[in-house]
């Protein structure tokens, strides 16, 4: 549950208002299907014991549609040639109200719910006796589990300009709903609209962002509204005014879409749907807090400043980061210990706790890895290729940063250090969202790292997000964020891939295999298999399936491998061919990542069968063959289509630091520009720089193309932002 919406736990009485744009279709007819879905939600809530009060618009629109039709079929051809006079709004309201309530009664009857109609006018509320009687009547109806349906009685309203005059007690059905919420002591008001909620500008403007929580002091003068509803008299401006009045009188309000399924139920479950108005909102959200879009824009601006520094200046930032990690080891450990203790108290799996824990030795190792990264060759502005297009016209292909990276990771706070260091080295802005289980560790590491970033760049280079609710908004920012890298479960990666237009780099599973061939040195195989499984079972490059050549069953090699694993406390699961040969449980599936001291064992007939098994059940991460037969090894290395393929070496070597990349932002199984452990190079792209002497194309008449490759002189890489390091 979103912490800003925890108040819904105590909600009993709810006022729901449906606007004209929700009640009717674009052609003016009643939206029966949409209303049916809304009424099903109201029935469920009513049966769960909520007091439901409905306020509806749409009578005028429905009546106008019906009267236009009746007038047309009763008109002569000559009448139709005359200018058509606008229908009387009060007549439309009288006709439409009748049809509207007939439909509502039918829909509720189908759901075995009793409804009741109450038509009110502005003048009614000037009478204290009326207001008291209204409250008593509604209480009686709610006690009988009947749903009262309110509408303004436009047919007999005495206001001079009912569609414009806002000087009365209420002036449209939004303000009527707010008034009723206060009069009837509702715990929540839900205003259903044709958009998802309140935006920072017109919803049709792609630059507008959904405001999840309205803070009067922050948003009141900072929002521009779009057009009014296509049919109703209010629009978002009217809804906001009504919501503010109700919220600051004590009734929380949510403006949400009436088009989206189950939005009312989602609101009452505490999910972050639409825009919340609450009198205490300013206490939950700092007035100076920047949203996801602003954070991404700030990271982009800071990255451009970072790219403008010299190589030595960027190197110094990394050296300062390493020193700061060591200097703050005690504080980092205190926060990490608190996270670990909380995770254990919450009953988290030990594999997750293992990934979460930091030790002094790991902090020192992180600091050293940052120093190694700092000493690496400058990656920005490297000239990768020089070509003479024509005499005096030279084209260079140069490396440059991607721009802004969004990294969503789980459990491992050390990943934050690696990712932040790589972002600094590669000149990229960075947005980080870690798992809630490492919240305190991530916060202190972020503080330590950003504390040494010079003011000329700014601490906003690296943004740390604390709410998972921000992720959907960030995934929409394909105009600002250039690459998303998810590090976590298969579910996390799949959700992100399905929710964004931004390129995604990463891997969903780490189902790694070790194949022990018949020509393997068994002692070597034992060491590799044990290391691949037990060195760090929670790692994505740990072995999850052991494939063994059939000849090792007859020779006893399989039994020796099993014995070694069991002695190290590894739980073994049998594939179909192993099941019955040795006594351990049957594996339910080959496509499983244990992330613990467990693995599956299966027998294969030959190397090709091992390759086919890997292609069928693997995740294209890391595979290993153990054999002394060089031809078989080469066949395996050439045929296996995975990001990393090893011969006689543990899968645990698949790591950015071990590969000499300094660190890694993650491991990619995607077939894009970066595959396997992704270090600095994976966070760079290229651009073309052309230097000429006044040449013009002129239909290619005046240019003699040579397309000659040129040697790249030493020191041709850029040393500062002026020499091609800006990737924008």
C-alpha positions as CSV (number, residue, x, y, z in Angstrom):
1,X,0.0,0.0,0.0
2,X,1.2,3.5,-0.9
3,X,2.1,5.2,2.5
4,X,0.4,8.4,1.4
5,X,-2.9,6.4,1.0
6,X,-2.8,4.4,4.2
7,X,-5.9,6.4,5.4
8,X,-8.1,4.1,3.3
9,X,-7.9,1.4,5.9
10,X,-10.4,3.4,8.0
11,X,-12.7,4.3,5.1
12,X,-16.4,3.3,5.6
13,X,-18.5,5.8,3.7
14,X,-17.6,6.6,0.1
15,X,-19.1,9.2,-2.4
16,X,-18.4,8.3,-6.0
17,X,-19.1,10.8,-8.7
18,X,-19.4,9.9,-12.4
19,X,-19.0,12.7,-14.9
20,X,-20.8,13.2,-18.2
21,X,-17.7,12.0,-20.2
22,X,-17.8,8.7,-18.2
23,X,-21.6,8.3,-18.4
24,X,-21.8,8.9,-22.2
25,X,-20.0,7.8,-25.3
26,X,-18.5,10.2,-27.9
27,X,-21.7,10.1,-29.9
28,X,-23.7,11.2,-26.8
29,X,-25.3,7.8,-26.2
30,X,-25.1,6.3,-22.7
31,X,-21.9,4.2,-22.2
32,X,-23.7,1.1,-21.0
33,X,-20.7,-1.2,-20.9
34,X,-18.6,1.3,-19.0
35,X,-21.4,2.0,-16.5
36,X,-21.9,-1.7,-16.0
37,X,-18.3,-2.2,-15.0
38,X,-18.4,0.7,-12.6
39,X,-21.7,-0.6,-11.0
40,X,-20.1,-4.0,-10.6
41,X,-17.4,-2.4,-8.5
42,X,-20.0,-0.5,-6.4
43,X,-21.9,-3.8,-5.9
44,X,-18.8,-5.5,-4.6
45,X,-18.0,-2.6,-2.2
46,X,-21.6,-2.5,-1.1
47,X,-21.5,-6.2,-0.3
48,X,-18.2,-5.7,1.6
49,X,-20.0,-3.3,4.0
50,X,-19.0,0.0,2.5
51,X,-21.6,2.8,2.5
52,X,-21.8,3.8,-1.2
53,X,-23.3,7.1,-2.4
54,X,-23.4,7.8,-6.1
55,X,-23.5,11.3,-7.7
56,X,-24.1,11.3,-11.4
57,X,-24.0,13.7,-14.4
58,X,-25.2,13.0,-17.9
59,X,-28.9,13.7,-17.8
60,X,-28.7,16.8,-20.0
61,X,-26.5,15.0,-22.5
62,X,-28.6,11.9,-22.6
63,X,-31.8,14.0,-23.0
64,X,-30.4,16.1,-25.8
65,X,-29.4,13.0,-27.7
66,X,-32.9,11.5,-27.3
67,X,-34.8,14.8,-28.1
68,X,-32.7,15.4,-31.2
69,X,-33.7,12.0,-32.5
70,X,-37.4,12.5,-31.7
71,X,-37.4,16.0,-33.3
72,X,-35.7,14.7,-36.4
73,X,-38.1,11.8,-37.1
74,X,-41.1,14.1,-36.4
75,X,-39.9,16.9,-38.7
76,X,-40.8,17.5,-42.3
77,X,-38.3,17.9,-45.1
78,X,-39.0,21.7,-45.1
79,X,-38.4,21.9,-41.3
80,X,-35.0,20.2,-41.7
81,X,-34.0,22.9,-44.2
82,X,-34.4,25.6,-41.6
83,X,-31.7,26.6,-39.1
84,X,-31.8,24.3,-36.2
85,X,-32.5,25.9,-32.8
86,X,-30.5,24.6,-29.8
87,X,-32.7,22.4,-27.6
88,X,-33.8,23.8,-24.2
89,X,-31.4,22.5,-21.5
90,X,-34.1,22.1,-18.9
91,X,-36.2,20.0,-21.2
92,X,-33.1,17.9,-22.0
93,X,-32.5,17.4,-18.3
94,X,-36.1,16.3,-17.6
95,X,-36.1,13.7,-20.5
96,X,-32.5,12.5,-19.8
97,X,-33.0,12.1,-16.1
98,X,-35.8,9.6,-16.7
99,X,-33.8,7.5,-19.1
100,X,-30.6,7.7,-17.0
101,X,-32.4,6.4,-13.9
102,X,-34.2,3.7,-15.8
103,X,-30.8,2.4,-17.0
104,X,-29.3,2.7,-13.5
105,X,-32.2,0.8,-12.0
106,X,-31.8,-2.0,-14.6
107,X,-28.1,-2.3,-14.1
108,X,-28.3,-2.4,-10.3
109,X,-31.2,-4.8,-10.4
110,X,-29.1,-7.2,-12.4
111,X,-26.6,-7.1,-9.6
112,X,-29.3,-7.6,-7.0
113,X,-28.7,-4.1,-5.6
114,X,-31.5,-1.6,-4.6
115,X,-30.9,2.0,-5.7
116,X,-32.7,5.2,-4.9
117,X,-32.9,8.6,-6.6
118,X,-32.5,12.0,-4.9
119,X,-32.7,15.2,-7.1
120,X,-31.5,18.4,-5.4
121,X,-31.1,22.0,-6.3
122,X,-28.8,24.7,-5.1
123,X,-31.6,26.4,-3.2
124,X,-32.4,23.2,-1.2
125,X,-29.2,23.5,0.8
126,X,-30.1,26.9,2.0
127,X,-32.7,25.2,4.3
128,X,-31.3,23.8,7.5
129,X,-34.3,21.5,7.9
130,X,-33.7,20.1,4.4
131,X,-30.1,19.3,5.1
132,X,-31.0,17.5,8.3
133,X,-33.7,15.5,6.6
134,X,-31.4,14.7,3.7
135,X,-28.8,13.3,6.1
136,X,-31.4,11.2,7.9
137,X,-32.9,9.8,4.7
138,X,-29.4,8.8,3.4
139,X,-28.5,7.1,6.6
140,X,-31.8,5.1,6.5
141,X,-31.1,4.1,2.8
142,X,-27.5,3.1,3.6
143,X,-28.7,1.0,6.6
144,X,-30.9,-0.9,4.2
145,X,-27.9,-1.4,1.8
146,X,-29.5,0.7,-0.8
147,X,-27.3,3.0,-2.9
148,X,-28.5,6.6,-3.0
149,X,-28.1,8.3,-6.4
150,X,-27.8,12.1,-6.5
151,X,-28.1,14.5,-9.4
152,X,-28.7,18.2,-9.7
153,X,-32.3,18.8,-10.8
154,X,-31.4,21.0,-13.7
155,X,-35.0,20.8,-15.0
156,X,-36.3,23.1,-12.2
157,X,-33.1,24.9,-11.2
158,X,-33.7,28.6,-10.5
159,X,-30.1,29.7,-11.1
160,X,-29.9,32.4,-13.8
161,X,-27.0,30.6,-15.6
162,X,-26.8,27.1,-14.4
163,X,-23.8,26.2,-16.7
164,X,-21.7,29.2,-15.8
165,X,-22.9,30.7,-12.4
166,X,-20.6,29.6,-9.6
167,X,-21.8,31.9,-7.0
168,X,-24.1,29.5,-5.3
169,X,-23.6,26.7,-2.8
170,X,-22.7,24.3,-5.6
171,X,-22.4,25.0,-9.3
172,X,-22.0,21.6,-11.0
173,X,-22.0,17.9,-10.0
174,X,-18.4,18.0,-9.0
175,X,-19.0,20.6,-6.4
176,X,-22.3,18.9,-5.5
177,X,-20.4,15.7,-4.8
178,X,-17.9,17.6,-2.6
179,X,-20.8,19.3,-0.7
180,X,-22.5,15.9,-0.2
181,X,-19.2,14.3,1.0
182,X,-19.0,17.0,3.7
183,X,-22.7,17.1,4.6
184,X,-23.0,13.3,4.8
185,X,-19.6,12.9,6.6
186,X,-18.1,10.7,4.0
187,X,-14.6,9.2,4.6
188,X,-13.6,9.5,0.9
189,X,-14.8,11.1,-2.3
190,X,-13.9,9.6,-5.7
191,X,-14.3,11.8,-8.8
192,X,-14.2,9.6,-11.9
193,X,-13.1,11.4,-15.1
194,X,-12.1,10.6,-18.7
195,X,-8.4,11.0,-17.8
196,X,-6.1,9.2,-15.3
197,X,-6.0,12.1,-12.9
198,X,-4.6,15.6,-12.6
199,X,-1.7,16.4,-14.9
200,X,0.9,19.2,-14.7
201,X,-0.5,20.5,-17.9
202,X,-3.1,19.5,-20.6
203,X,-3.2,15.6,-20.7
204,X,-2.8,15.7,-24.5
205,X,0.6,17.4,-24.1
206,X,3.3,14.7,-23.9
207,X,5.3,16.9,-21.5
208,X,2.5,16.8,-18.9
209,X,3.0,14.4,-16.0
210,X,0.5,12.8,-13.8
211,X,0.5,14.3,-10.3
212,X,-0.1,11.4,-7.8
213,X,-0.5,13.6,-4.7
214,X,-1.7,17.2,-4.9
215,X,0.0,19.6,-2.6
216,X,-1.9,22.9,-2.6
217,X,1.2,25.0,-1.7
218,X,3.2,23.4,-4.5
219,X,0.7,22.8,-7.3
220,X,-2.0,25.5,-7.0
221,X,-0.3,28.0,-9.3
222,X,1.8,25.6,-11.2
223,X,-0.8,23.8,-13.2
224,X,-2.4,24.8,-16.5
225,X,-5.6,23.0,-17.4
226,X,-6.7,21.7,-20.8
227,X,-10.1,22.0,-22.4
228,X,-13.3,21.3,-20.5
229,X,-15.0,18.0,-20.8
230,X,-16.3,17.3,-24.3
231,X,-19.9,17.3,-23.0
232,X,-20.1,18.2,-19.3
233,X,-20.0,21.8,-17.9
234,X,-17.0,21.3,-15.7
235,X,-13.7,19.8,-16.7
236,X,-10.6,19.2,-14.6
237,X,-10.5,22.8,-13.3
238,X,-13.9,22.2,-11.7
239,X,-12.9,18.9,-10.3
240,X,-9.8,20.3,-8.7
241,X,-11.7,23.2,-7.1
242,X,-14.2,20.7,-5.7
243,X,-11.5,18.3,-4.6
244,X,-9.6,21.1,-2.8
245,X,-12.7,22.3,-1.0
246,X,-13.6,18.8,0.2
247,X,-10.1,17.8,1.1
248,X,-9.4,20.9,3.2
249,X,-12.7,20.4,4.9
250,X,-11.7,17.0,6.0
251,X,-12.8,14.5,3.3
252,X,-9.9,13.0,1.2
253,X,-10.5,13.0,-2.5
254,X,-9.1,10.9,-5.4
255,X,-9.6,12.0,-9.0
256,X,-9.2,8.9,-11.2
257,X,-10.2,7.5,-14.6
258,X,-13.6,6.0,-14.9
259,X,-12.4,4.2,-18.1
260,X,-9.8,2.0,-16.4
261,X,-11.0,-1.3,-14.9
262,X,-11.5,-1.6,-11.1
263,X,-10.1,1.8,-10.3
264,X,-12.6,2.4,-7.4
265,X,-11.6,-0.9,-5.8
266,X,-7.9,-0.1,-6.4
267,X,-8.3,3.2,-4.6
268,X,-9.9,1.5,-1.6
269,X,-7.1,-1.0,-1.6
270,X,-4.6,1.8,-1.1
271,X,-3.0,1.6,-4.6
272,X,-1.6,4.7,-6.2
273,X,-4.4,5.4,-8.7
274,X,-5.1,8.9,-10.0
275,X,-4.5,12.0,-8.0
276,X,-5.0,12.2,-4.2
277,X,-6.1,15.4,-2.4
278,X,-5.6,15.4,1.4
279,X,-5.3,18.2,3.9
280,X,-2.1,16.7,5.3
281,X,-0.4,16.0,1.9
282,X,2.1,18.8,2.5
283,X,3.4,16.8,5.5
284,X,4.0,13.7,3.4
285,X,5.7,15.2,0.4
286,X,8.4,17.9,0.8
287,X,7.5,21.0,-1.2
288,X,11.0,21.0,-2.7
289,X,10.8,17.3,-3.8
290,X,11.4,16.8,-7.5
291,X,9.4,14.3,-9.4
292,X,10.8,11.5,-11.6
293,X,10.7,13.6,-14.7
294,X,12.6,16.5,-13.0
295,X,15.0,14.1,-11.5
296,X,15.8,12.6,-15.0
297,X,16.2,16.0,-16.6
298,X,18.5,17.1,-13.7
299,X,20.6,13.9,-14.2
300,X,20.9,14.7,-17.9
301,X,22.0,18.2,-17.3
302,X,24.6,17.1,-14.7
303,X,25.9,14.4,-17.1
304,X,26.6,17.1,-19.7
305,X,28.6,19.0,-17.1
306,X,30.5,15.8,-16.2
307,X,31.4,15.2,-19.8
308,X,32.8,18.7,-20.0
309,X,35.4,17.9,-17.4
310,X,38.9,16.7,-18.4
311,X,39.7,13.0,-18.1
312,X,41.9,13.7,-15.0
313,X,39.0,15.5,-13.3
314,X,36.6,12.6,-13.9
315,X,39.3,10.3,-12.6
316,X,39.7,12.3,-9.4
317,X,36.0,12.0,-8.7
318,X,36.3,8.2,-8.7
319,X,39.4,8.2,-6.5
320,X,37.5,10.5,-4.1
321,X,34.6,8.0,-4.1
322,X,36.9,5.1,-3.2
323,X,38.4,7.1,-0.3
324,X,35.0,8.2,0.9
325,X,33.8,4.5,1.0
326,X,36.7,3.6,3.2
327,X,36.4,6.6,5.4
328,X,32.7,5.9,6.0
329,X,33.0,2.2,6.5
330,X,31.6,2.3,10.0
331,X,28.5,4.2,9.1
332,X,27.9,2.0,6.0
333,X,28.1,-1.1,8.2
334,X,25.7,0.3,10.8
335,X,23.0,0.9,8.1
336,X,23.6,-2.4,6.4
337,X,23.4,-4.3,9.7
338,X,20.0,-2.7,10.3
339,X,18.9,-3.8,6.8
340,X,20.1,-7.4,7.3
341,X,18.4,-7.6,10.7
342,X,15.2,-6.3,9.4
343,X,15.3,-8.7,6.4
344,X,15.8,-11.7,8.8
345,X,13.0,-10.5,11.1
346,X,10.7,-10.3,8.0
347,X,11.5,-13.9,7.1
348,X,13.4,-13.2,3.9
349,X,15.1,-16.1,2.2
350,X,18.7,-16.6,3.3
351,X,19.9,-16.3,-0.4
352,X,18.5,-12.7,-0.4
353,X,20.0,-11.9,3.0
354,X,23.4,-13.2,1.6
355,X,23.1,-10.8,-1.3
356,X,22.1,-8.0,1.0
357,X,25.0,-8.2,3.5
358,X,28.0,-6.0,3.3
359,X,31.2,-6.8,5.2
360,X,34.2,-4.5,5.8
361,X,36.2,-6.7,3.4
362,X,33.6,-6.2,0.7
363,X,33.6,-2.4,1.2
364,X,37.3,-2.3,0.9
365,X,37.1,-4.5,-2.2
366,X,34.5,-2.1,-3.7
367,X,36.9,0.8,-3.0
368,X,39.7,-0.9,-4.8
369,X,37.5,-1.8,-7.8
370,X,36.6,1.9,-8.1
371,X,40.3,2.8,-8.1
372,X,41.0,0.3,-10.8
373,X,38.2,1.8,-12.8
374,X,39.7,5.2,-12.4
375,X,43.0,4.0,-13.7
376,X,41.5,2.6,-16.9
377,X,42.0,4.3,-20.2
378,X,39.7,7.2,-20.8
379,X,36.6,5.8,-22.6
380,X,34.9,9.1,-23.7
381,X,35.9,10.6,-27.0
382,X,37.9,7.7,-28.3
383,X,38.3,7.8,-32.1
384,X,37.3,4.4,-33.2
385,X,37.6,4.9,-36.9
386,X,38.9,7.7,-39.2
387,X,38.0,7.8,-42.9
388,X,38.9,10.3,-45.6
389,X,35.6,10.7,-47.5
390,X,37.2,13.1,-50.0
391,X,40.3,15.2,-50.2
392,X,40.3,17.5,-47.1
393,X,37.1,15.9,-45.7
394,X,37.7,13.6,-42.8
395,X,35.1,11.6,-40.9
396,X,35.7,10.3,-37.4
397,X,33.6,7.7,-35.4
398,X,33.9,8.6,-31.7
399,X,32.8,7.0,-28.5
400,X,30.3,9.0,-26.3
401,X,28.0,8.5,-23.4
402,X,24.5,7.1,-23.8
403,X,23.0,9.9,-21.7
404,X,20.8,8.9,-18.7
405,X,20.6,5.4,-17.3
406,X,17.8,4.0,-15.2
407,X,19.0,1.0,-13.1
408,X,16.4,-1.0,-11.1
409,X,18.1,-3.5,-8.9
410,X,17.2,-5.8,-6.0
411,X,18.9,-6.8,-2.8
412,X,22.6,-6.1,-3.4
413,X,23.7,-2.6,-2.2
414,X,27.2,-3.2,-3.5
415,X,25.6,-3.0,-7.0
416,X,24.9,0.7,-6.3
417,X,28.6,1.4,-5.9
418,X,29.6,-0.5,-9.1
419,X,26.8,1.2,-11.1
420,X,27.5,4.7,-9.8
421,X,31.2,4.3,-10.5
422,X,30.6,3.1,-14.0
423,X,28.2,5.9,-14.7
424,X,30.8,8.5,-13.6
425,X,33.5,6.8,-15.7
426,X,31.4,6.7,-18.8
427,X,30.0,10.2,-18.3
428,X,26.3,9.2,-17.9
429,X,23.6,10.5,-15.7
430,X,22.1,7.9,-13.4
431,X,18.8,7.1,-11.7
432,X,18.8,4.3,-9.2
433,X,15.9,2.3,-7.7
434,X,17.0,-0.3,-5.2
435,X,15.0,-2.9,-3.3
436,X,13.2,-1.8,-0.1
437,X,15.1,-4.5,1.8
438,X,18.3,-2.5,1.2
439,X,16.8,1.0,1.7
440,X,19.1,2.1,4.5
441,X,22.3,0.7,2.9
442,X,21.4,2.3,-0.5
443,X,20.7,5.7,1.2
444,X,24.1,5.8,3.0
445,X,26.0,4.7,-0.1
446,X,24.3,7.2,-2.3
447,X,25.0,9.9,0.3
448,X,28.7,9.0,0.5
449,X,29.2,8.9,-3.3
450,X,27.3,12.1,-4.1
451,X,29.1,13.9,-1.3
452,X,32.4,13.9,-3.4
453,X,30.8,15.0,-6.7
454,X,32.1,18.5,-7.3
455,X,29.6,21.4,-7.4
456,X,30.5,22.1,-11.0
457,X,28.7,18.8,-11.9
458,X,26.2,18.6,-9.1
459,X,24.9,15.8,-6.8
460,X,21.8,15.4,-9.1
461,X,24.1,13.5,-11.5
462,X,23.0,10.4,-9.5
463,X,19.4,10.3,-8.3
464,X,18.1,7.7,-5.8
465,X,14.4,6.8,-5.9
466,X,12.8,5.5,-2.8
467,X,9.3,4.5,-4.0
468,X,8.6,1.7,-6.4
469,X,5.5,3.7,-7.4
470,X,7.9,6.1,-9.3
471,X,9.0,3.3,-11.7
472,X,5.9,3.4,-14.0
473,X,6.4,7.1,-14.5
474,X,10.1,6.7,-15.2
475,X,9.5,4.0,-17.8
476,X,7.4,6.5,-19.8
477,X,10.3,9.0,-20.0
478,X,11.7,7.8,-23.3
479,X,12.5,11.4,-24.2
480,X,14.9,11.7,-21.3
481,X,16.1,8.2,-20.2
482,X,18.3,6.4,-22.8
483,X,18.7,2.9,-21.3
484,X,17.0,0.8,-18.6
485,X,19.0,-1.9,-16.9
486,X,16.9,-4.2,-14.6
487,X,18.9,-6.4,-12.2
488,X,16.6,-8.8,-10.3
489,X,14.0,-11.5,-10.7
490,X,12.5,-12.8,-13.9
491,X,9.3,-11.1,-12.9
492,X,10.9,-7.7,-12.5
493,X,12.7,-7.8,-15.8
494,X,9.6,-9.0,-17.7
495,X,7.5,-6.3,-16.2
496,X,10.0,-3.6,-17.2
497,X,10.4,-4.9,-20.7
498,X,6.6,-4.9,-21.2
499,X,6.2,-1.4,-19.7
500,X,8.5,0.8,-21.6
501,X,9.6,2.1,-25.0
502,X,13.1,2.7,-23.6
503,X,15.7,0.2,-24.7
504,X,16.2,-2.5,-21.9
505,X,19.5,-4.2,-21.3
506,X,19.7,-7.1,-18.9
507,X,18.9,-10.7,-18.2
508,X,15.9,-12.2,-16.6
509,X,17.3,-15.6,-15.4
510,X,20.7,-16.9,-14.7
511,X,20.3,-20.6,-15.6
512,X,23.9,-21.5,-16.1
513,X,25.1,-25.0,-17.1
514,X,28.3,-27.0,-16.7
515,X,28.6,-29.9,-19.1
516,X,31.1,-32.6,-18.0
517,X,32.2,-34.5,-21.1
518,X,33.4,-38.1,-21.2
519,X,36.9,-36.8,-21.9
520,X,36.9,-34.6,-18.9
521,X,39.7,-34.8,-16.2
522,X,37.4,-35.8,-13.3
523,X,39.5,-34.1,-10.6
524,X,39.3,-30.9,-12.6
525,X,35.6,-31.4,-13.2
526,X,35.0,-31.8,-9.4
527,X,36.7,-28.5,-8.6
528,X,34.9,-26.6,-11.4
529,X,31.5,-28.0,-10.6
530,X,31.9,-27.3,-6.8
531,X,33.1,-23.7,-7.4
532,X,30.4,-23.0,-10.0
533,X,27.7,-24.1,-7.5
534,X,29.1,-23.2,-4.0
535,X,31.4,-20.2,-4.4
536,X,28.4,-17.9,-4.3
537,X,25.1,-19.8,-4.9
538,X,23.0,-16.7,-4.9
539,X,24.9,-15.2,-7.9
540,X,23.4,-15.2,-11.4
541,X,26.5,-16.9,-12.8
542,X,26.3,-19.9,-10.4
543,X,25.7,-23.3,-11.9
544,X,22.0,-24.3,-11.8
545,X,22.1,-27.4,-14.0
546,X,24.9,-30.0,-14.2
547,X,24.9,-32.0,-17.5
548,X,26.9,-35.3,-17.4
549,X,28.0,-37.5,-20.3
550,X,26.3,-41.0,-20.2
551,X,29.7,-42.7,-20.0
552,X,30.4,-41.2,-16.6
553,X,27.4,-43.2,-15.2
554,X,29.1,-46.5,-16.1
555,X,32.6,-45.3,-15.0
556,X,31.4,-44.0,-11.6
557,X,32.2,-40.4,-12.5
558,X,28.6,-39.2,-12.0
559,X,28.5,-40.7,-8.5
560,X,31.8,-39.0,-7.6
561,X,30.4,-35.6,-8.7
562,X,27.2,-36.2,-6.7
563,X,29.2,-37.2,-3.6
564,X,31.3,-34.0,-3.8
565,X,28.2,-31.8,-4.1
566,X,26.3,-33.5,-1.3
567,X,29.3,-33.2,1.0
568,X,29.2,-29.4,0.4
569,X,25.5,-29.4,1.4
570,X,24.1,-29.0,-2.1
571,X,20.5,-30.3,-2.6
572,X,20.3,-32.3,-5.8
573,X,17.3,-32.7,-8.1
574,X,17.2,-35.4,-10.8
575,X,16.3,-34.9,-14.5
576,X,14.3,-37.7,-16.1
577,X,17.4,-39.8,-17.1
578,X,18.9,-39.5,-13.7
579,X,15.8,-40.2,-11.8
580,X,16.0,-43.7,-10.3
581,X,19.7,-44.0,-10.9
582,X,20.6,-42.0,-7.8
583,X,18.4,-41.3,-4.8
584,X,17.3,-37.7,-4.8
585,X,14.1,-35.8,-5.7
586,X,12.8,-35.4,-9.2
587,X,13.2,-31.9,-10.7
588,X,9.9,-30.3,-11.6
589,X,11.5,-28.3,-14.5
590,X,14.9,-27.6,-16.0
591,X,14.0,-23.9,-16.4
592,X,14.6,-23.0,-12.8
593,X,17.1,-20.7,-11.1
594,X,17.7,-21.9,-7.5
595,X,19.9,-19.1,-6.2
596,X,20.8,-21.4,-3.4
597,X,22.8,-24.5,-2.6
598,X,20.7,-26.6,-5.0
599,X,21.0,-27.7,-8.6
600,X,19.6,-30.1,-11.2
601,X,21.6,-33.0,-12.7
602,X,20.8,-34.6,-16.1
603,X,22.5,-37.2,-18.3
604,X,23.1,-36.5,-22.0
605,X,24.4,-38.8,-24.7
606,X,26.9,-36.4,-26.3
607,X,28.0,-32.8,-26.7
608,X,25.3,-32.0,-29.3
609,X,22.7,-33.2,-26.9
610,X,24.2,-31.0,-24.2
611,X,24.1,-28.0,-26.6
612,X,20.5,-28.7,-27.5
613,X,19.6,-29.0,-23.8
614,X,21.2,-25.6,-23.1
615,X,19.4,-24.0,-26.0
616,X,16.1,-25.5,-24.8
617,X,16.3,-24.7,-21.1
618,X,19.0,-22.1,-20.6
619,X,18.8,-18.3,-20.3
620,X,21.7,-17.5,-22.6
621,X,23.8,-16.4,-19.6
622,X,27.0,-18.5,-19.0
623,X,27.8,-22.1,-20.0
624,X,30.9,-24.3,-19.4
625,X,32.3,-27.5,-20.9
626,X,34.8,-29.6,-19.0
627,X,36.8,-31.8,-21.4
628,X,40.3,-32.6,-22.5
629,X,39.1,-33.2,-26.1
630,X,40.0,-29.9,-27.9
631,X,37.8,-30.6,-30.9
632,X,34.7,-31.2,-28.7
633,X,35.5,-28.1,-26.7
634,X,35.7,-25.9,-29.8
635,X,32.5,-27.4,-31.1
636,X,30.8,-26.5,-27.8
637,X,32.3,-23.0,-27.7
638,X,31.3,-22.3,-31.3
639,X,27.8,-23.8,-31.2
640,X,26.4,-22.6,-27.8
641,X,24.5,-19.3,-28.2
642,X,25.0,-17.7,-24.9
643,X,26.6,-14.4,-23.7
644,X,29.5,-16.3,-22.2
645,X,30.9,-19.7,-23.0
646,X,33.8,-21.3,-21.1
647,X,36.2,-24.3,-21.5
648,X,37.6,-25.8,-18.3
649,X,36.7,-22.8,-16.2
650,X,34.0,-22.1,-13.6
651,X,31.0,-20.1,-14.6
652,X,31.7,-17.8,-11.7
653,X,34.4,-16.1,-13.8
654,X,31.5,-14.3,-15.7
655,X,31.9,-11.0,-13.9
656,X,32.8,-7.5,-14.9
657,X,35.6,-7.2,-12.4
658,X,37.1,-10.6,-13.2
659,X,36.9,-9.8,-16.9
660,X,39.0,-6.7,-16.2
661,X,36.1,-4.3,-16.9
662,X,36.6,-2.6,-13.5
663,X,33.0,-3.3,-12.5
664,X,29.8,-4.2,-14.1
665,X,26.4,-2.6,-14.3
666,X,24.8,-5.9,-15.0
667,X,25.0,-8.9,-17.3
668,X,23.2,-8.7,-20.6
669,X,21.7,-11.7,-22.4
670,X,20.2,-9.3,-25.0
671,X,21.7,-9.4,-28.5
672,X,22.3,-5.7,-28.7
673,X,25.5,-3.6,-28.5
674,X,26.5,-5.0,-25.1
675,X,26.4,-8.7,-24.2
676,X,27.7,-10.5,-21.1
677,X,29.1,-8.4,-18.3
678,X,28.5,-4.8,-19.1
679,X,31.2,-2.4,-18.1
680,X,32.1,1.1,-19.3
681,X,32.1,0.2,-23.0
682,X,28.5,-1.1,-22.7
683,X,27.4,2.3,-21.5
684,X,28.8,4.1,-24.5
685,X,27.5,4.7,-28.0
686,X,29.1,6.4,-31.0
687,X,28.7,9.5,-33.0
688,X,30.2,10.9,-36.2
689,X,32.4,14.0,-36.4
690,X,33.1,15.4,-39.9
691,X,35.8,18.0,-40.5
692,X,36.0,19.7,-43.8
693,X,37.3,22.8,-45.7
694,X,34.1,24.3,-47.0
695,X,33.0,21.3,-49.1
696,X,29.3,21.2,-50.3
697,X,27.4,18.3,-51.9
698,X,25.8,20.0,-54.9
699,X,24.3,16.7,-56.1
700,X,27.7,15.0,-55.6
701,X,29.0,16.8,-58.7
702,X,31.9,18.7,-56.9
703,X,33.1,15.9,-54.6
704,X,35.4,13.0,-55.6
705,X,34.9,10.3,-52.9
706,X,38.0,8.4,-51.8
707,X,36.6,6.6,-48.7
708,X,40.1,5.9,-47.5
709,X,40.8,4.5,-44.0
710,X,43.2,6.6,-42.1
711,X,45.6,5.6,-39.4
712,X,44.6,6.8,-35.9
713,X,47.4,8.6,-34.3
714,X,48.3,8.1,-30.6
715,X,46.4,10.3,-28.3
716,X,43.5,10.7,-30.7
717,X,41.0,10.1,-27.9
718,X,39.2,13.1,-26.5
719,X,40.3,14.5,-23.2
720,X,37.4,16.8,-22.4
721,X,33.9,17.6,-23.4
722,X,35.1,19.9,-26.2
723,X,36.7,17.0,-27.9
724,X,33.6,15.0,-28.7
725,X,32.5,13.6,-25.4
726,X,29.0,14.9,-25.4
727,X,26.6,12.3,-26.7
728,X,23.6,14.5,-27.3
